[in-house]
């Protein structure tokens, strides 16, 4: 049995719970428009899991992190309860053995920016029209040898 306080590798069967986390985040985030139903989010996550390093936390799942190894990029980091350490546990897990990670974060998501800055990420560039049409900032974390 897995420790619920330790991230585990996720599987396609976890997609629905992870989509629920995103959906609840959209519901409470006034600046984020809803562009996909929870069912559509589930399908997108199911399709991405086989190609990602995909970590989940909790039982039931309270957070997940999707990492694209080829790009060394976090594609998604969502938690149900920000500020209690779940994001840090997931981020620490994906940092292990890596010396560079990048991610894009919505410009309006200032609480996420504070979190990434505390975790050693630096703001690198602004994209006025992110993948979903919302301005984003690219962050980088790297170990300097």
VENSULRA-V821436 format. One record per helix or strand. SS is the DSSP state (alpha for helix, beta for strand). FROM is the first residue (numbers start at 0). LEN is the number of residues. If there is no record, write none. Layout:
ss=SS from=FROM len=LEN
ss=SS from=FROM len=LEN
//
This chain:
ss=beta from=7 len=2
ss=alpha from=11 len=17
ss=alpha from=37 len=12
ss=beta from=52 len=5
ss=beta from=62 len=6
ss=beta from=72 len=7
ss=alpha from=85 len=10
ss=beta from=99 len=7
ss=alpha from=109 len=9
ss=beta from=121 len=6
ss=beta from=135 len=7
//
